[in-house]
């Protein structure tokens, strides 16, 4: 599949490129495509899975509710004497 694209490039540079392409018996489109193929691949940042993601969804609704109650009762209270 090809796509038409428009560039704003200095006229002298275009003439130079057209002349070179003609000497190489290539179209200007082929020359540009060949140059673009030489570009390095973009850096791909691997998607890393969160270490706890494997635990997502393993609790039943009742287990999750029980866990929330324990957290609310024991861990959401701040003892100002400990500060």
C-alpha positions in Angstrom: 0.0 0.0 0.0 1.3 3.4 -0.9 0.4 6.8 0.5 0.8 10.2 -1.2 2.5 12.8 0.9 3.5 16.4 0.5 6.7 18.0 1.7 8.0 21.6 1.8 11.6 21.2 0.6 14.0 23.7 -1.0 13.6 23.7 -4.8 17.4 23.4 -5.3 17.5 20.3 -3.1 14.6 18.7 -5.0 16.4 19.4 -8.3 19.6 17.8 -7.0 17.7 14.8 -5.7 15.8 14.4 -9.0 19.0 14.5 -10.9 20.6 11.9 -8.7 17.6 9.7 -8.9 17.6 9.9 -12.7 21.3 8.9 -12.8 20.5 5.9 -10.7 17.4 5.1 -12.9 15.1 5.5 -9.9 12.1 7.6 -9.2 12.4 10.3 -6.5 9.7 8.3 -4.6 12.0 5.2 -4.7 15.0 7.2 -3.4 13.0 8.7 -0.5 11.5 5.3 0.3 14.9 3.7 0.3 16.3 6.4 2.6 13.3 6.0 5.0 13.9 2.2 5.1 17.4 2.9 6.5 16.0 4.7 9.6 16.5 2.7 12.8 13.5 1.2 14.4 12.0 3.4 17.1 12.8 2.4 20.6 10.1 0.1 21.9 9.5 0.4 25.6 8.4 -3.1 26.8 5.2 -3.1 28.7 6.0 -4.5 32.1 3.3 -6.0 34.1 2.8 -4.8 37.6 4.1 -7.4 40.1 0.7 -7.6 41.8 -1.3 -7.9 38.6 -1.3 -11.7 38.7 -3.4 -11.4 41.9 -6.1 -9.3 40.4 -9.5 -10.9 40.5 -8.6 -14.0 42.5 -10.8 -13.1 45.5 -14.5 -13.8 45.6 -16.8 -10.9 46.4 -17.3 -12.3 49.9 -13.5 -12.7 50.5 -12.9 -9.2 49.2 -15.6 -7.8 51.5 -14.1 -9.6 54.5 -10.6 -8.3 53.6 -12.0 -4.7 53.4 -13.6 -5.1 56.8 -10.3 -6.2 58.4 -8.4 -3.4 56.7 -11.0 -0.8 57.9 -11.0 -2.2 61.5 -7.3 -2.7 62.0 -5.3 -0.6 59.5 -7.2 2.7 58.8 -6.8 4.0 62.3 -4.0 6.3 63.3 -2.7 6.1 66.8 -1.4 9.7 67.5 0.7 8.3 70.5 2.8 6.4 68.0 3.8 9.6 66.2 
